Amino acid sequence: MEIINLLADGFLIVFQPLYLAIIIGGVTLGLFIGAMPGLGSVNGVAILLPMTFLMEEQAPGSAIIFLAAIYYGAMYGGAISSIMLGIPGASTAVATTFDGRPLALKGLADQALVAAATASFIGGTISVLLFTGFAPPLAKVALSFGAPEEFALMMLAFATFIGLGGDDISKTFFSIFIGLVLSAVGLDIISGQPRLIFFDIPGFFHGVNFLVLAIGIYGIGEMLWTIESSRGDVQLSKATVSVRRIIDNIVRMKETTKAMVMGSFLGYFVGILPAAGATPGSLMAYGVAKTMSKDPDSFGKGNLIGVAAPEAANNAASTGSMLPMLTLGIPGSPTTAILLGGMVIWGLEPGPRLFIEEKEFVWGLIASLYAANLFALLVNIAFIPALIWVLRTPFTILAPSIFVLCVIGGYAPTQDMHDVWLMLLFGVVAYLLRKLDYPMAPAVLAIVLGPLAEASLRQSLIINHGSPMIFFERPISGPLIGIAILLFFMPLFKALKSRLTSSRAAQERS
Amino acid sequence: MKIITRSAVSGVASALVLGTALSLTPKDASAAWEPKKPVDFVIMAGKGGGADKMARLMQSVIEKHNLSSKPFVPINKPGGSGAEALIHLKGTSGANKDHTVMVTLNSFYTTPMRQPGLGVDISTFAPIGRMAEDTFLLWVHKDSGINSVTDFVSAAKAKGNNWIMAGTGKGQEDQLLTDFLNRAYGLNMKYVPFKGGGRVAKELAGKHADSTVNNPSEQLGFYEAGTTRPLAAFTPNRLELFGDAPTFKELGEDFVYFMQRSVVGAPGMSGEAEAYYRRVFAQVYASDEWQDYMKKKSLYGGFLTGQRLKDYWLRERDIHQKMLKEIGEI
């Protein structure tokens, strides 16, 4: 069992006090960075990268461990503002907003926070185990994914959002199309030309940032909605917290085991694919959890599974995206892209030979992921009472604070006021659409997956001289796209079935 | 705490060493100018790409050796093949003109030509420093059994329009090189654009593409693992790292192509500020970290600045104009 020996060596490195301190410091810092809207793990890692130079000189290998701990902490932290304020703390935590926020409004914020932390821990642990045991073969899987496979996977993601009962199908489509149009703004990657630059405003050159839409919808739109629905009631959340409740909440997580395990595997797999990253992974896990559920209507209204599945997935994906970075030298997410840059600076050459030549580094990193997971869980749970206390702030104070955080969140990624105005506009539009009962989650899904789906579709068609048969002929993309098509038609089957049963019922009555 | 102090001391020490090295060269009159606020360090490409990695290395070197009294704050502006970044620099005003520098590449020439509506004239930008020139090679998968450009040409001819050349965006470096190969050897390869050179390299390693024209840094990992193989280099001389790959010049095709890695200042930057940044980046260029990186990544090129850098841009711009016209992009 060579792997176990190597892992044990890794743990010996990690359990030195200095390294432990670095991990705890990293996850705590990451937790806060992740919880700040607009500041995600990408920003955290990018900002702190130059600092790690000094660190690396003192303790070799500590720099990447520190940054990976931040990455992990941010994955946990992103859920915090999604649940408490309804503003996704990071792009990876958008799906957590869908059910986390309704739970908080019902006074069950502590339950949602515990669910997020526990699911993150499960997702992180399962994925690190997968990483430990199967890194090289999984790297091969990642390589076998070309443009047609990627497109099939994207279609599957869209299908999980459409093929769900409950929501009005035509309204879901409308919402998806809004997201797709917004995702098309900016640069056409195939022709290299700018497109949809409305009124020649330069701000549109960088496209519509996904967080701008998400914060508009879930921050501003939600706030307007709450102002209207609360009718002057200043104490919104009656949440209480005690050690007893936290333990009960952890025990309750048993109900979501299936969703957490599903989310972990799905998230990990999506994470290892280059270009995908944790955001699509968590959105897909949410969609699949809803499809699998016996009670899909309760999703979006405060279902614990709706928090557990995407949180397990985004942590699993963050580990997953390190795999192509380390073994292929290709980042699976923007954050790992920066980590990759860091490795080069520290004199480590990522690629297939890293596992052979830099054993100490690789296994130290893997061991640190186990430790980071555990500490992130403990630190996160320790903070829950303080977070609940913040939530009890009267809405008259909370609302302006949320507004300020939204503006910061809109501005931070691109540092362009244009995005702040756009975010406010989206907020107002989202509020109006919500009054008309349009689901907004599909628009968010579409703006994330739209560019990936478009690029892979067009690349596949160019390769195959314009014939879409390429999607059906290949061994991986064929089955994927078949399942996607079935899911797309599910609402139609359901409608037919319900019409049949109702007409039969009518016949029986007559 | 102990760690921080000790490193701070070593940081100061190395700054001192560099400082004395610098004082040997004659100081110009404008030495007194210093940035008054954090410097906007615009990157004309997305996060994680080649330009981005280099920009972050430069930032780290500046920070590590205390080369600037105010921090450099990187911002990625990849939109519109760099159009967004060019407009941002052109639109700076007041004190910002002296506090905005940009890491740029060959889209610095091509984007203003392909999007004349931007009204960007690159000769107005402040020439701070050319940090390196990145090189290109022709790559194939090892399993293809192709060992030379001759093999490559016959295989690509046989497959005709089904031969897939993966590259970065349309009208960019990779397509110019593909077009050169098509014309020089009478090929009809199909060019498929992907986002970023790392992704392109992966397409080849996963056998989704038949060939690529990656930079060494993008293929190095796969090359060392024995997955991909370089056939020939678009450089004047053979690259040390890939000694077995001939240059196209040796093969009788007079074609050399580089990607510039340069730092430019906003148009209208004051002379004192320009001189300050030139000094900063000359020190970055001379640092061990940068020299080491250049060696590892097979980068070419000495440090160019001032009028010589401007002349270099104008020469390169003419070459690119000709190439873009030939492929019908402008």
Interface residues (C-beta under 8 A of the other chain):
Chain A: V42 A46 L49 P50 M51 F53 L54 M55 E57 Q58 L143 S144 F145 G146 A147 G186 L187 I189 I190 S191 G192 Q193 P194 I197 P202 F205 H206 G207 P274 A275 P324 L328 G329 I330 P331 P334 T336 A337 I338 L340 G341 G342 V344 I345 G347 E349 P350 G351 P352 R353 T414 Q415 A455 Q459 I462 I463 H465
Chain B: I3 I4 R6 S7 S10 G11 K47 G48 G49 D52 K53 R56 L57 Q59 S60 E63 K64 P74 I75 K77 P78 G79 G80 S81 A83 E84 I87 H88 G91 R114 Q115 N161 I164 G169 K170 G171 Q172 K190 V192 P193 F194 K195 G198 R199 A201 K202 E203 A205 G206 H208 S217 L220 G221 F222 E224 A225 T227 E289 D292 Y293 K296
